């Protein structure tokens, strides 16, 4: 299918580097409100067409899907315009920075009979599908609780002002700090938890801005939480705790604890990451049981990853375009897409609840819901 990209900033390069794995997608053109940035991006990636304006892009009959890679604060406006022009949309996370706006977009897509989908798509990757298969096969028994971490270390102590993408776009540090690590990163595990366990019933949240002076020469217009915790309750009394920060040491692992064992994923950003399962000891004294913090030093079984022809072991980057391809295949086959509008809305509500408990409630009964997500056909 024919796609067009809005937004040629830092993340857009990560998308383009995986486009070659998806020959079913044809990139028609790009657009950025910064023409110089669009020209630089176009020259680096060899893209011929640059749209002068958003209206030019969304009114082009050659475009089937608009890929919205703009700043999160622009997601609502750009996606609404694209849907209004009759285009299917794949949007970077989150759908919108306000829950009411996200609901409006989902309603508009439904009204116009259009597909709307949102990143992240790492739940479609090999590691997530492998872990999900272990859970479906009941290999660790009845699940009680999951502990997930999305900690990236003290970003403010790195040389983040020097981070440049392959085509020359600087890391948008000011936007990143003002949007917040929860809205930027929590979705990488929220999608897994929701796919594995279904819609959450309620969430209890806490967030705080712990480091107020992340830079010195350019003041932030908004101080946003750099640490958050969400405890989610799912059906069947399954509970999950997600911690998200740019404070604690780098850790993107998850442990799922069941009656018969523990499932461990080392890094949700790596489609090829290690997935382990370990049986719960039987017949030992309780104090001899391994604890989660010691799992990596205890004998365990490495689970072979389920495979897709799109996998590329030599490239550890996330396959960002896999979500767009999933959307395109759904449109062509006239089937529900796995990262549906309702699913994306639910993930957005959870992320917003984690970041803004003062606005959405310290304990929130989830308003959104979705139909169950299907595993990838190659992971059944």
C-alpha positions, 0 to 999 in steps of 0.5 A: 500500500502507498504511504506518506510520512508527516514529520521527518525528525529524529524518530523518522530515521529509525522508521526508514531504516526498516522500511526495506523489510516491507516491500508491500509498502510504497513510500509516496512522499514526506512532509515536515513543517520545517522544509529544510529538515524535510529536504535533508531527510529526503536527500539522505534517504533518496525520497523524491517527493516533498509535500509543501503542506499537510493539506497537499499530502492528505489530499493526494489520492495516491496516499492510502495511509498517513504515518504520523511521526510528528511531535506528540503534541501535534498527533491529535491535529495531524491525525484528525486532519488525515482522517477528515481527508479520508486517509487511514492513519498510523500514529506514533505514540500516544494517540493524543496528549488528552484522553478526550482528544484520543476518544474523538479520533477513535470516534472519527475513524469509526464514523468514516469507516477508516483504520486508525492504529498507533505505535508502539508495535514491538508487541508484534516482535519475536520476543513478545510473541514468544513470551505470549506463546509461553503464557497461552500454553500455560507453561508457567501455570496460573499467572498472578503478577507481572513486574515490568521496568522501563528505566533508561538511566539518568538521561540528564547526565548524558550528552543528549544535546549531541545525539544526532540521527543518521540524516542529521536530526538532533534528539528533541530533548526539550520535547522529550522532557516536556512530553515525559518518559511515561508518554514516550516509553510506557507503551512498550510494555503496556501493549504487551500487558494488554495483549497478554491479559486483556483490557485492564479494569483499573489502575493505581498510579503515582508520578513525580518530577524528581530532577527539575534542572535537566538543563541550564541554558534553555528553560523547559516550558513545562516540568513533567514527571520523570518517574511513574508507577502504575499498578494495573488490575486485569481479569482473573485477578492478574496484577501488573506493576510498571515502573517508568523513569529516566532516573533508575539504571537502564532496565527494560526487563519484565518478569511474569510470575505464575504458580509453576514458574517465572517467565523473564524477558530481558529487553522489550526494545530488542525483538531478538532479546532473550526470553527465559522460563524457570520452574518454581522450586518444589520441596525446598525451604521457602528461604531457599527459593530464588527471588526475582532479583536473582533470576539471572544467576539461577539455572533456567531454560532459554525459550527459542524465539518464534520466527518470522521472515522479517527478522534480521538478527544482524540488526538490533533496531526495532522494526518500526514499520511492522505496525504499519505493515500490520495495518496495511495487511488488515486494510487489504484483507478487510480484517481487524488490525491487531493494533486497533483504534480501541486497543490504541485508545486503551494504551493511551488511557493507561499511559495518561493515567500513569503520568497524570494521576492528579488529573485522571485520578490516583485510582482510575476505573478504565473507561476504554476497552477492546476486543482481544488481540490475536497472536501473529499467525507465525507464533500460534 
